[in-house]
């Protein structure tokens, strides 16, 4: 049995010894007051519609919706959610100046087959009481979600776990992310380099550089998370397991000639 307060072994080490990703064990979702969670849910929904909103416009939107909030609260909540207030790119991960930033390799690139380009990103996930963060790794050509992980913090371990799981399924030629500390961390880039994968990173503030996974977040939230209003992390994990299975195996994509990601990825 995993012991959260084991005298000698960390939670991460115990999960590794048992062959379990650390995301299978949670204390509780990250928390805020009930009213702040309500505001964060509204901010999240509006940000999907208008990703160019920083805290001034978001404050104005909330006030028009009847919430007497000041800009400092909105600014703090958006920062906690990982939403950047200036650039049109969700800032769920913040760059580390000591880490290497790699060039963006996808501009003008023709992608004609699976496992040529993979990408990863992180998004905020609202819950009934608290919130989590979700990382996913997607194949650009097929839109197939190779793997995903949940975490109640923005440390880089859950991103590395997701990467290691994805590499058990194949190896792309190029891997694209934003410039966040989770993806520029030495452990993450070393894992890619050891597999001889070229590393590509979005330009700062360029939401369209990773457009396909941005569209994935819109689908996940509007088709599952907002509808289900998950009350606990186990419910959220079970629900996302079902959703990503549906997304990969059953949901047809217009851009794929109404085929599913799995049909394209494994053709």
N, C-alpha and C positions, 0 to 999 in steps of 0.2 A: 504494500500500500504506500502511496506517495505521502510523505510527511512534509507539510509546508514549513515547519519549524524544526527540521532535522538538525541535530547538533553538528554534523560533519558534512553532509551532502546538501548542496544547493538544490533548489527545485529544478533548475535546468539540468543539473547533473543526474538527478534521479530519473527525469523523463528520458534522458539520453540512454541511461543504462537499461531502461525498460523498453527502449525502441519506440517511444512515443514523442510526438512533437510537443513542445512546451505549451502550445496553444490549446491542448486538450485539458489543461488544468487552469482554472481561474479562481481567484479569491472572490472578486465581484467586478462588475463594470465600473469604469471610472465614473465618478459622481459629481453632481451639482444639485442645487436646490430645484424643487419641482418647477418653479416659475422659470428659472434659467434654462432648464431642459426644454420647456415649452418654447422659449425664445430660440434656442438652438435648433429645434426642429423647424421652426419657421424660416430661420436663416438658411438652413441646409436646403430646404425646398426652393426658396427664392434664388439661392446661389446656382442651383442647377439650371434655372431659367435664365438668369442674368449673371454669368460668371465674371462680368466686368464690374460688378458692384463691390466697392470697398466699404469701409465702415460708415462714411458719411451718407451714402445713398442707402445703405442697409438700415441705418438709424432712421432715415426719413421714411423708408418703407414700413418699418415697424410702428412708427408713430402714426402713420396714416391708417394702419391696421388696428389702432386703438391702444397701443402699448406706450405708456409714459416712461420711456427709457432714455438715458443719456448716452452720449457717444462713447464714453469711457467703458460702460458696461458692454456695449456692442463690440467695441474694439477688443476687449479682453476675451469675450466669448468666441469671436472669430479667430483670434490667435489660438485659443485652446482647441478649437475645432480643426485647426490647421488650414484655415482659409486665408489666403494672402489678401491684404487690403489694398494693394497697389496694382499688381500685375494680374492678368486674366488667367492665372494658373493656380489651382489649389495648392497651398503651401503646407501640405500635411508633413512634408519633410523639409528641413532647413539645411542649407549648404554648410559644410565645415570647411573653413578656409585652409586648413592643413591638409585636406585631401585633394587628390588629383581630379581635375575636371576634364572630361574627355569631349572631343568634338561631336557634333551631331552628324551622323553618317547617312541619314535616310532621305535627305532632301534630293528630289529628282530620281531616287532609286526605284527601279521597277522590281516589284516583288511578285513572282509568278509561281511560287511553290511553298508548301508548308515547311516549317523548320528552317527557313531562311532568316527571318527576323522574329524575335520574341520581344515583348516589352512588359514592364512591371510598373505598378503605381499603387498608391495608398489612398484610401478615402475614409472619412468619418462616417460612423454608423450610429444613428440615433436609436435609443431603446426607451422603453416605458420608464425605467428608472436607471438612468446612467447612459453610457455610450461606450462603444468599442471602436477600434480601427481595423480596417480590412485591407490586406494586400492581395493582389492577384497577378498572375503571370499568364499572358495571352500570346498566342501565335498570331502574327499580323495578317497573314494570308487567309487563314481559315477562320479567324476570330475564336478559335477553340481556347477555352480556359484550361490551361494545363494544371494549375494548382492554385490554392488560395489558403490564407491563414488569417486568424483573428488574434488581436492583442489588446490589452487594456492600457498599454503604454506605447510610445513611439520609439522604443529602443529598436536596434537593428536586428535583434535575434530572430524575430518572426519572419522578417524578409529573407534572411539567410536560410532559415528552415524551408521556406517556400521554394527558394532557388534550388536547394539541394534535392528536394523532392521532384521538381520539374526536370532536373538533369538526369533523373533516373528514367525518364520517358524519352529522352532524345537530346539533341544538341543543336542549337541554332548556329548560324555563322555570325550573326550580329544580335546583341542584346541591348535594348534601349530603355532608359529610365530618365527621370528628372535628375536634378543636381543635388538632391537631398542627402543628408548625412548618412541615412540608412543605406543608400545605394553607392555613395562614394567611399564608404568605409573600406579599410584595407581588407578585411575578411571577405566582404562581398566581391570586390573587384578581383581579389586574388583567386577566388573560386572560379570566376569567369576566365581569368587569364590561364589558370591551370588546365582548363578545358579547351584552351586555344580558341576562345570566342572573342570577337571584336566588340569593344565597348563603345556604345553611343549614348550621348546625353542631350536632352532637350536644351535649347537655348533658354536662358533665364526669362521667365514670364511668358513663355510661348506655349499656351494651352494646346494649340493645334499640332504641336510636334508629336504628341502621343494621342492622337485623336481617337483611335479605335478603342483604347481602354477608357477614355473619357466617356465615350458612348456606352460602354459596358456599365459604368457606374450609374448612368441615367436609367438604364434598363433594370438593373438590380434594385434600385431604390423605388422606382415607380411601380414595378411589377411584383415586388416582394416586400421589401423592408417597410415602406410606408403603409402598405396594406395590412401587414401582419402585426405591426406594433409589438415586437417581441418583448417579453417580460423578463427573461433570464438568458444568460449566455448559453446554456445547453439548448434552449429552444431556438436561439438565434443560429447556433452552429448546425442544428438539425435542419432548420428551415433553409439555410444557405446551401447545405448539402443537397437538398431536394431541388432547390432553384438552379444551381449550377449544372446538375444532371439534366434538368429540363432545358436549360439554355444550350448546352452542348449537343444533346441528343434528339430534342423534339422541336425546338423553336426555330422555324425557318427564317432566313435573313434575306431581305430583298437584294442586298448587295452581293449575295451568293447565289443569285438566281433561284431564290426560295428553297435552297438546300440548307441543311443544318450544318453547324460548324464541324461536327463529328464526320458527317458524310464527306466534307471537303478535306478535312485534315487526314483522314485515313483512306482516301481514294487511291 
